Amino acid sequence: MAKSDHNENRGQSNLPPIDRRNFFRYSAAIVGGLVLGSKTLASARKTAPRTDALNVALLGTGAQGQVLLNSCLKIDGIRITAVCDIWAAYNQRRVSRLLQKYHHEHRVYEDYREMLAEERDLDAVIIATPDFWHAEQTVASLEAGLAVYCEKEMSNTLAGARKMVQAARRTGRLLQIGHQRRSNPRYIHCYEKLIHDAGIFGRFTTVNGQWNRSVQPDLGWPKKAAIDSAVLKKYGYADMHQFRNWRWFKGMGGGPVVDLGSHQIDIYNWFLEARPVSVIAVGGTDYYDPQTHEWYDNVQALYEYSTNQGTVRAFYQVITTNRNGGYFETFMGDMGTLYISEAAGRCSIYREDQAPLWDQWVNKGYLQTPVETAAPTGALLDVRETLAPPAYSLPFEMNDPYHKPHLENFFDAIRGNAALNCTAEIGYETAVTVLKANQAVAEERKVLFRSTDFKI
């Protein structure tokens, strides 16, 4: 499909006019062209932070792309000036209409290479395409001189993930990986204040996490809006079924433990300040038809971490046949427990009986005073039972969409006002951690990690 202009919306934006500074423009065009050296750009940004609006392209307008777009529309100073998706008759058109509604002057494309060649005024690209496209599209965008926000998993292969890290280093461009909990104020507060500063949980010994989902039917599509078979094959899809349900196919995604689990296992690495030394995992395609769902529909993995305080064993479960319990992470130490989830309102902190009182941390604003748990009137407890300990909570709530803080961090970094919260190197370490869980399932053995596995 050829690009198209939405001229009816040009000049209607309520954003300030763009002042394009010379040192943010690149002396050559796109892929394979010359870009400003990283030291030159870093120096320019240090002395003159960006204050004008940023021009951003959205590459991939499916469900995740639309989630990211909705967050972008709530952030000041962002112009979505280009949209790229191979499903022109449906996703691309729907997003384009939404941008028209919000007066974002933009052009639409089918092929990302054409977009990079023609859009000379971009500052950044948000990539929300299927995992197997991430490496190629990210490298091309970085080499075109653009900052990149790439959804997780950064690649469905470690080879692809390595290329992305190398391209970010080579070009000096910013690359944020979409592990959005890294920018979530609640997670940051728990790590910086409760774990790192106060150390209220003592020595971590055990971690549990899960993401349980209900049975979901294969995604269909409006038959009149089906993509032409030649276009599908050009972009690596056998048919519309595979295009719509790519997450289930090997060679395209990484299955549920990568698709869902990487969000949470990334937090294991972060909060434990360590990388795993081994993983044992079991799983299989036990419920769905393996002809149409190639990846495992369930995985249970046990990681072993060697931390500065000692060994930690971290269990993770993902199932796609029952949603009981939803998704959460639980970090258990000898002095307390942190139960946390990205889901709003699900964060509780529990003190062990032998731990020092936490009054000082309540007074300091780290915690909120708990509501005491009382036994039911007339209740007699069995000798093996105890009342649940009082649950402390965080002294604030997060009301923003989940992805908004992570995108804001990315845009602030482009302007020179922040450091990225999830760099390419962090994303790569998480990719190694979760992709090896699939390896452990396939090989039916414990997989060991070497320290060099996490380095490029």
C-alpha positions as CSV (number, residue, x, y, z in Angstrom):
1,M,0.0,0.0,0.0
2,A,1.3,3.4,-0.8
3,K,1.6,6.1,1.8
4,S,-1.3,8.6,2.2
5,D,-1.6,12.0,3.7
6,H,-4.4,13.1,6.0
7,N,-4.4,16.7,4.7
8,E,-7.8,17.4,6.2
9,N,-6.1,17.5,9.6
10,R,-3.0,19.4,8.8
11,G,-2.7,22.7,10.7
12,Q,-5.3,21.6,13.3
13,S,-2.9,20.3,15.9
14,N,-3.1,21.9,19.4
15,L,0.5,21.1,20.0
16,P,3.2,23.9,19.7
17,P,5.0,24.4,16.4
18,I,8.2,22.4,16.0
19,D,11.5,24.1,16.2
20,R,13.8,21.6,14.5
21,R,17.4,22.0,15.7
22,N,20.2,21.3,13.4
23,F,22.1,19.1,15.8
24,F,19.1,16.7,16.1
25,R,19.0,16.2,12.4
26,Y,21.2,13.7,10.7
27,S,23.4,14.4,7.8
28,A,22.4,11.4,5.8
29,A,19.1,9.6,5.3
30,I,18.1,6.2,6.4
31,V,19.4,2.7,6.8
32,G,23.0,2.5,6.1
33,G,23.5,6.3,6.0
34,L,25.7,8.3,8.3
35,V,24.3,9.5,11.6
36,L,25.7,12.0,14.2
37,G,28.1,10.4,16.5
38,S,26.9,9.5,19.9
39,K,29.3,11.8,21.7
40,T,28.3,14.7,19.5
41,L,24.6,14.2,20.1
42,A,25.1,13.5,23.8
43,S,27.0,16.8,24.2
44,A,24.4,18.7,22.3
45,R,21.6,17.4,24.4
46,K,23.5,18.0,27.6
47,T,23.9,21.7,26.8
48,A,20.4,22.2,25.2
49,P,17.7,19.8,26.4
50,R,14.8,19.3,24.1
51,T,11.8,21.5,24.9
52,D,9.8,21.2,21.6
53,A,7.4,18.5,20.6
54,L,8.7,15.1,19.5
55,N,7.7,13.5,16.2
56,V,7.1,9.8,16.8
57,A,6.2,6.9,14.5
58,L,4.1,4.0,15.5
59,L,5.2,0.7,13.9
60,G,2.7,-2.0,14.5
61,T,-1.0,-1.0,15.3
62,G,-2.4,-4.2,16.7
63,A,-3.7,-4.6,20.2
64,Q,-0.4,-3.7,21.9
65,G,0.3,-0.8,19.5
66,Q,-3.1,0.6,20.3
67,V,-2.4,0.3,24.1
68,L,0.8,2.3,23.7
69,L,-0.8,4.8,21.4
70,N,-3.6,5.5,24.0
71,S,-0.9,6.2,26.6
72,C,1.0,8.5,24.1
73,L,-2.2,10.5,23.6
74,K,-2.1,11.3,27.3
75,I,1.4,12.7,27.2
76,D,2.1,16.3,26.4
77,G,4.5,17.3,23.6
78,I,4.2,14.1,21.5
79,R,3.1,14.1,17.9
80,I,2.4,10.8,16.2
81,T,3.4,11.7,12.6
82,A,3.6,8.3,11.0
83,V,1.8,5.0,11.3
84,C,3.0,1.7,9.8
85,D,1.1,-1.6,9.7
86,I,0.6,-4.3,7.0
87,W,-3.1,-4.6,7.9
88,A,-4.1,-1.5,6.0
89,A,-7.8,-2.3,5.9
90,Y,-8.3,-2.7,9.6
91,N,-5.7,-1.9,12.3
92,Q,-4.0,0.8,10.3
93,R,-7.2,2.4,9.3
94,R,-8.6,2.3,12.9
95,V,-5.5,3.9,14.4
96,S,-5.4,6.5,11.6
97,R,-9.0,7.6,12.4
98,L,-8.2,7.9,16.1
99,L,-5.2,10.1,15.3
100,Q,-7.4,12.3,13.0
101,K,-9.8,12.7,16.0
102,Y,-6.9,14.0,18.1
103,H,-5.6,16.2,15.3
104,H,-2.3,14.4,14.8
105,E,-1.2,15.1,11.3
106,H,0.3,11.9,10.0
107,R,1.0,9.6,7.1
108,V,0.4,5.9,6.8
109,Y,2.6,3.1,5.5
110,E,2.6,-0.6,4.9
111,D,6.3,-1.1,4.7
112,Y,8.5,0.2,7.6
113,R,11.4,0.6,5.1
114,E,9.5,3.1,3.1
115,M,8.5,4.9,6.3
116,L,12.1,5.3,7.4
117,A,13.1,6.4,3.9
118,E,10.5,9.1,3.6
119,E,9.9,10.4,7.1
120,R,12.9,12.7,7.5
121,D,11.6,14.6,10.5
122,L,11.1,11.8,13.0
123,D,12.7,11.7,16.5
124,A,11.6,8.2,17.6
125,V,9.9,5.0,16.6
126,I,7.7,2.9,18.9
127,I,7.8,-0.8,17.7
128,A,4.9,-3.0,18.6
129,T,5.1,-5.6,15.9
130,P,5.4,-9.4,16.5
131,D,8.6,-10.5,18.2
132,F,10.3,-12.0,15.2
133,W,10.3,-8.5,13.5
134,H,11.8,-6.6,16.4
135,A,15.5,-7.1,15.7
136,E,15.3,-6.1,12.0
137,Q,13.1,-3.1,12.5
138,T,14.9,-1.9,15.6
139,V,18.3,-2.1,14.0
140,A,17.1,-0.3,10.9
141,S,15.4,2.5,13.0
142,L,18.5,3.0,15.1
143,E,20.7,3.1,12.0
144,A,18.3,5.7,10.6
145,G,19.3,7.9,13.6
146,L,16.1,7.4,15.6
147,A,15.5,6.6,19.3
148,V,13.5,3.4,19.6
149,Y,11.0,2.1,22.1
150,C,10.6,-1.6,21.4
151,E,8.0,-3.8,23.1
152,K,9.2,-6.8,24.9
153,E,10.3,-9.5,24.2
154,M,13.1,-7.6,22.5
155,S,13.5,-10.6,20.2
156,N,12.3,-14.1,19.9
157,T,16.0,-15.2,19.5
158,L,19.1,-14.3,21.5
159,A,20.9,-13.7,18.2
160,G,18.3,-11.0,17.3
161,A,18.5,-9.5,20.8
162,R,22.3,-9.3,20.5
163,K,22.0,-7.4,17.2
164,M,19.8,-4.9,18.8
165,V,22.2,-4.2,21.7
166,Q,25.1,-3.9,19.3
167,A,23.2,-1.5,17.0
168,A,22.3,0.7,20.0
169,R,25.9,0.8,21.0
170,R,27.2,1.4,17.5
171,T,24.8,4.2,16.7
172,G,24.6,5.8,20.1
173,R,20.8,6.0,19.8
174,L,18.5,5.3,22.7
175,L,16.8,1.9,22.9
176,Q,14.2,1.4,25.6
177,I,12.7,-2.1,26.0
178,G,9.1,-2.3,27.0
179,H,9.3,-3.9,30.4
180,Q,7.1,-1.2,31.8
181,R,7.2,-2.2,35.4
182,R,10.7,-0.7,35.5
183,S,9.1,2.7,35.4
184,N,6.0,1.9,37.5
185,P,6.2,4.2,40.6
186,R,5.0,1.4,42.9
187,Y,7.7,-1.0,41.8
188,I,10.3,1.8,42.0
189,H,9.2,2.7,45.5
190,C,9.4,-0.9,46.7
191,Y,12.8,-1.4,45.2
192,E,14.4,1.9,46.2
193,K,12.7,2.5,49.6
194,L,11.6,-0.8,51.0
195,I,14.3,-3.2,49.6
196,H,17.4,-1.0,49.0
197,D,17.0,1.7,51.6
198,A,15.1,0.2,54.5
199,G,15.9,-3.5,53.9
200,I,12.6,-4.4,55.7
201,F,12.3,-7.8,54.2
202,G,15.6,-9.0,55.5
203,R,17.2,-11.8,53.5
204,F,15.1,-12.9,50.6
205,T,14.9,-16.7,50.4
206,T,11.9,-17.4,48.1
207,V,10.1,-15.8,45.2
208,N,6.8,-16.9,43.7
209,G,5.1,-15.4,40.7
210,Q,2.4,-16.4,38.2
211,W,0.3,-15.2,35.3
212,N,-2.9,-17.3,34.9
213,R,-5.2,-16.7,31.9
214,S,-8.5,-18.2,30.9
215,V,-9.0,-20.2,27.8
216,Q,-9.1,-17.9,24.8
217,P,-10.3,-18.7,21.3
218,D,-8.2,-18.2,18.3
219,L,-8.4,-14.6,17.1
220,G,-10.5,-14.2,14.0
221,W,-10.8,-11.3,11.5
222,P,-13.4,-9.7,9.3
223,K,-13.3,-11.7,6.1
224,K,-13.8,-8.6,3.9
225,A,-10.7,-7.0,5.5
226,A,-8.4,-10.0,5.0
227,I,-4.8,-9.2,4.0
228,D,-3.8,-10.3,0.5
229,S,-1.9,-13.6,0.5
230,A,1.0,-12.0,-1.3
231,V,1.4,-9.3,1.3
232,L,1.2,-11.9,4.1
233,K,3.9,-14.0,2.6
234,K,6.1,-10.9,2.0
235,Y,6.1,-10.3,5.8
236,G,6.5,-13.9,6.8
237,Y,3.0,-15.2,7.4
238,A,1.5,-18.3,5.9
239,D,-2.1,-17.1,6.2
240,M,-4.4,-14.8,8.2
241,H,-4.8,-17.4,11.0
242,Q,-1.0,-17.3,11.6
243,F,-1.0,-13.5,11.3
244,R,-3.7,-13.1,13.9
245,N,-2.4,-15.8,16.2
246,W,1.4,-15.4,15.8
247,R,2.1,-15.7,19.5
248,W,1.4,-19.4,19.3
249,F,3.9,-20.2,16.6
250,K,7.5,-21.0,17.0
251,G,9.7,-18.8,15.0
252,M,7.4,-15.8,15.6
253,G,7.0,-15.5,19.4
254,G,8.3,-17.2,22.5
255,G,5.2,-18.7,24.0
256,P,3.5,-17.6,27.2
257,V,6.6,-17.9,29.5
258,V,8.2,-15.3,27.2
259,D,5.1,-13.3,26.3
260,L,3.8,-13.0,29.8
261,G,6.5,-14.3,32.1
262,S,9.2,-12.0,30.9
263,H,7.4,-9.0,32.5
264,Q,7.6,-10.6,36.0
265,I,10.8,-12.6,35.7
266,D,12.5,-9.3,34.8
267,I,11.4,-8.1,38.3
268,Y,13.0,-11.2,39.8
269,N,16.4,-10.1,38.4
270,W,15.8,-6.4,39.4
271,F,14.6,-6.9,43.0
272,L,17.2,-9.7,43.8
273,E,19.9,-7.6,42.1
274,A,21.2,-10.9,40.6
275,R,21.0,-13.1,37.5
276,P,19.9,-16.8,37.8
277,V,22.5,-19.5,37.9
278,S,20.1,-22.3,36.7
279,V,16.5,-23.1,35.7
280,I,14.5,-26.2,35.7
281,A,11.2,-26.1,33.8
282,V,8.3,-28.3,32.7
283,G,5.5,-27.6,30.4
284,G,3.7,-28.6,27.2
285,T,0.9,-28.1,24.8
286,D,-1.6,-30.0,26.8
287,Y,-4.9,-28.3,26.1
288,Y,-4.8,-26.7,22.7
289,D,-4.3,-28.4,19.3
290,P,-0.5,-28.5,18.8
291,Q,-1.1,-28.1,15.0
292,T,-2.4,-24.6,15.6
293,H,-0.7,-23.8,18.9
294,E,2.9,-24.8,18.6
295,W,4.1,-23.2,21.8
296,Y,3.5,-24.6,25.3
297,D,0.2,-23.5,26.8
298,N,1.7,-23.9,30.3
299,V,5.1,-23.7,31.9
300,Q,6.3,-24.0,35.5
301,A,9.9,-22.9,36.1
302,L,12.2,-22.9,39.1
303,Y,15.1,-20.5,39.0
304,E,18.0,-20.6,41.4
305,Y,19.7,-17.3,42.2
306,S,23.0,-16.7,44.0
307,T,22.7,-13.3,45.7
308,N,25.0,-11.4,48.0
309,Q,22.9,-12.7,50.9
310,G,22.6,-16.3,49.8
311,T,20.6,-18.6,47.6
312,V,17.1,-17.7,46.5
313,R,14.8,-20.1,44.7
314,A,12.2,-18.4,42.5
315,F,9.2,-20.2,41.1
316,Y,7.2,-19.0,38.2
317,Q,4.0,-20.4,36.6
318,V,2.1,-19.4,33.5
319,I,-1.0,-21.2,32.4
320,T,-3.5,-20.3,29.7
321,T,-6.5,-22.4,30.8
322,N,-7.6,-20.8,34.0
323,R,-7.3,-17.3,35.4
324,N,-7.4,-18.0,39.1
325,G,-5.2,-15.6,41.0
326,G,-4.4,-13.6,37.9
327,Y,-0.8,-12.2,37.9
328,F,1.4,-11.1,40.8
329,E,4.9,-11.5,42.3
330,T,5.6,-12.4,45.9
331,F,9.1,-11.8,47.5
332,M,9.6,-13.6,50.8
333,G,12.3,-12.7,53.2
334,D,13.1,-13.8,56.8
335,M,11.7,-10.4,58.1
336,G,8.8,-9.8,55.8
337,T,6.9,-10.4,52.5
338,L,6.1,-8.2,49.5
339,Y,3.1,-9.1,47.5
340,I,2.9,-6.9,44.4
341,S,1.2,-6.8,41.0
342,E,0.9,-4.3,38.2
343,A,-2.9,-4.7,38.7
344,A,-4.2,-1.6,40.5
345,G,-4.6,-2.0,44.2
346,R,-2.8,-5.3,44.6
347,C,0.2,-4.5,46.8
348,S,0.5,-5.7,50.4
349,I,3.5,-5.8,52.7
350,Y,3.7,-8.2,55.7
351,R,6.0,-8.2,58.7
352,E,7.3,-11.4,60.2
353,D,6.7,-11.6,64.0
354,Q,10.4,-11.7,64.8
355,A,11.2,-8.6,62.7
356,P,11.8,-5.2,64.2
357,L,8.8,-2.9,64.3
358,W,8.3,-0.8,61.2
359,D,7.0,2.3,62.9
360,Q,10.0,4.3,61.7
361,W,9.3,3.4,58.1
362,V,5.6,4.4,58.5
363,N,6.7,7.7,60.0
364,K,9.2,8.2,57.1
365,G,6.4,7.7,54.6
366,Y,7.7,4.4,53.2
367,L,4.6,2.5,54.4
368,Q,1.0,3.1,55.3
369,T,-0.3,2.0,58.7
370,P,-2.0,-1.4,58.4
371,V,-5.6,-2.2,59.3
372,E,-5.4,-4.9,62.0
373,T,-6.9,-8.3,61.2
374,A,-9.4,-9.4,63.8
375,A,-10.7,-12.9,64.4
376,P,-14.4,-13.5,63.6
377,T,-16.6,-13.1,66.7
378,G,-16.8,-16.4,68.6
379,A,-14.3,-18.0,66.3
380,L,-12.0,-20.7,67.7
381,L,-8.7,-21.2,65.8
382,D,-7.2,-24.6,65.3
383,V,-3.8,-24.9,66.9
384,R,-2.3,-25.1,63.4
385,E,-4.0,-21.9,62.3
386,T,-2.9,-18.3,62.8
387,L,-4.5,-15.0,61.9
388,A,-3.1,-13.4,58.8
389,P,-0.6,-10.7,59.8
390,P,-1.6,-7.1,59.3
391,A,-1.0,-5.9,55.8
392,Y,0.9,-2.6,55.3
393,S,0.3,-0.8,52.1
394,L,2.1,1.9,50.0
395,P,1.4,5.5,50.8
396,F,0.2,6.3,47.3
397,E,-1.8,5.0,44.4
398,M,-1.0,4.8,40.7
399,N,-3.8,5.9,38.4
400,D,-2.0,6.3,35.1
401,P,-2.3,3.7,32.4
402,Y,0.4,1.0,33.0
403,H,2.6,1.9,30.0
404,K,2.5,5.7,30.4
405,P,5.3,6.2,32.9
406,H,7.7,4.0,30.8
407,L,6.9,5.9,27.7
408,E,7.4,9.2,29.6
409,N,10.8,8.0,30.8
410,F,11.7,7.2,27.1
411,F,10.6,10.7,25.9
412,D,12.3,12.4,28.8
413,A,15.5,10.5,27.9
414,I,15.3,11.8,24.3
415,R,15.0,15.3,25.7
416,G,18.1,14.7,27.8
417,N,16.3,14.9,31.1
418,A,16.4,11.3,32.2
419,A,18.3,8.0,31.9
420,L,16.4,5.0,30.4
421,N,14.9,2.7,33.0
422,C,15.1,-0.4,30.7
423,T,18.2,-0.2,28.5
424,A,19.0,-2.7,25.7
425,E,21.4,-4.4,28.1
426,I,18.7,-4.9,30.8
427,G,16.3,-6.2,28.1
428,Y,18.9,-8.6,26.9
429,E,19.5,-10.1,30.3
430,T,15.8,-10.7,30.7
431,A,15.6,-12.3,27.3
432,V,18.4,-14.7,28.2
433,T,16.6,-15.5,31.5
434,V,13.2,-16.3,30.0
435,L,14.3,-17.9,26.6
436,K,16.3,-20.5,28.5
437,A,13.2,-21.6,30.4
438,N,11.8,-22.8,27.0
439,Q,15.1,-24.5,26.4
440,A,14.8,-26.3,29.8
441,V,11.3,-27.5,28.9
442,A,12.4,-28.7,25.5
443,E,15.5,-30.5,26.7
444,E,13.9,-31.9,29.9
445,R,16.9,-31.0,32.0
446,K,18.4,-28.3,34.3
447,V,19.9,-25.5,32.2
448,L,22.8,-23.7,33.7
449,F,23.6,-20.0,33.1
450,R,27.1,-18.7,32.8
451,S,27.9,-15.1,33.7
452,T,29.0,-14.6,30.1
453,D,25.5,-15.5,28.9
454,F,24.3,-12.1,30.0
455,K,27.0,-10.1,28.4
456,I,27.6,-8.9,24.9
